[in-house]
Amino acid sequence: SIVHPPPSCHAMQRRGPSLQRGPSLAVNAAEWVRCFCLVNFDLTQGPKVLETVPDGALAAEEVPVLARIAFPDFAPQSWQEESYALRYCVEGSWNYGAALFRREWDTSSVRNQGAQCVLCVIGTSPYFGLFEALARAGTDAWAAGGGVDALQEILGCTR
């Protein structure tokens, strides 16, 4: 059975720190933030990048790398979210980011592990605090039903 996250992730509501528009963020973040990526864990296919905002922001070589590293190496013991830093190198270029992992109970899951998805923010510099704030804002906006449009709007705040 395949777990279907974007709808499952929609249902999760968590209120955390929100991203505020402001001149300092707009001036600085545009240089560092490349994209948002939504990664799903499918029980039959493994991790898979479902969405990239903006579309095409990742090179073809990056997609499988990000899919492999997006999920935590540990098994979260609770149903709460976890955030962690990402770092990877593709063709000599280092990329950094933050991943926000969320899991929701899903009775259709074969292992009853629940629906698992990760929203990643990828950039060119190691600014975990900025990337984590963007990931939380993006996850909240996605869960509220904003989808890809909400992620594009958040990225627009950084441009």
N, C-alpha and C positions, 0 to 999 in steps of 0.2 A: 504494500500500500504506500502511496506517495503522500508525503506531508505537503500541504499547500500553504506556505506562509504568506505572501503578502496579506491575504484576508485575515489570517490568524494574527499577524502582527497589528493589523488595524484594530483588533479588539482590545489590545493591551493599552491601558491608559496609565501613564505615570507623569506626574508633574514634577519637573526638576527645574534647574536654572534655565531661564530663557535667554535667547540671544537678542540683544538690543541693537537696533540700528544706531550707528554713530559714526562720525567722521574718522575717528582713529581706527576703527575696525575696517571701514571702507578703504582707507588709504593703505593700510598695511596688509590685510589678509589677502587681497587679490593677487599679490605676488607669491603667496605660499600655498593657497588652496587650489588643488587641481579638480577634484570631483568628489561626489558621493557615490558609493556602490552598495547596493542591497544584495546580500549573499544569503542564500537559503541552504539548509541542509536537507537533502532529499535522501530518504532511506535506501533507495535503489541506485541512485547515481552519485551520491556523496555531495560535497559542497559545490555550489554552482552560483556564479554571478548572474543575477536576474536582471538588474537594472544598473546603468551607469548614467549619472547626470553631471555634466552634459553628456549626451550620447557620443560614443567614440573617444572619450577622454583617455581611456586606457589603450595602450598598444596591445596587439593580439598576444604578444608574449607575456604580458602582465596578467591577463585574465586568469590563467590556470594557477599562477603563483599566488595571486590574491585569494583565489578560492581555497587554496591549501592552507594559507596562514590566517584566514579571517576568523576561524573558530578557535576557541581557547584550547590549550593543550591539557587543561584540567577539566574535571567534571564538576560544574557548579552544584553545590549541595542544596541550594534553595531555588525557588522559582523567581528570584529577583534578577535584576540585570547586572551585568558585569561589564566594566570597561577596561581596556588594556591598550598598550601602545603596539604599533606595527612598525616594522622596518624591513625593507627588502631592496635588493639590487637587481636590475634588469639591464643588460647590455652596458654595464659600467655606470649606470645612473642610480643613485640612491633615492629611495622614496620613503616617506614617513607617514604615519597616520595614527588614527585612533579608531578602535572598533568598539561598538556598543552591542553586546550580546543580550538578546531577550529570548525567553522561552515561555511558552504558554501551554498549559495542560491540553492534551489532545487525545481523546479516548480512541480515536481511529488509529493512533500510532501503534505499530506492532509491538514495540518495546515499552510503550507508555512513557516515552521520554518527552513527549510534547512537541509542539511545533517550534522549531529553532530558526532564528534568523539573526543576522548581524547587519548593522548599518555602519559602513566604514567611511571615513573622510580621509582622503589621500592628498598629500602635499609634497613640497620639495624641500622643506626644512623641518627639523624636529621640534615642532611646537605642539606638544601633546595637549596642553591646557586649552589652546584655541580649538584644536581638532575635536577634543572631547566635548567642548561646549557646542560646537556645530553638530556633532553626532547626536547629542541629547536633544537639541532643538529640532533636528531633522526627524528623529524617531518619534518625538511627540507630535510633530506636524503630520507625519505619515499615519500614526495611530489615530489621529483625529479625522482621518479621511482625506487628507490633502494630496497624498500620492506624489507622483513625479513633479506635478506643478508646484507643490509646497517646497520640494527640494530645490527646484529651479529658483524659486523666490528667495530662499535662504542664501543660495549662492549669489544671487543678485545683490544681496546686502554687502557682499565682500568685494564686488566689482566696482 
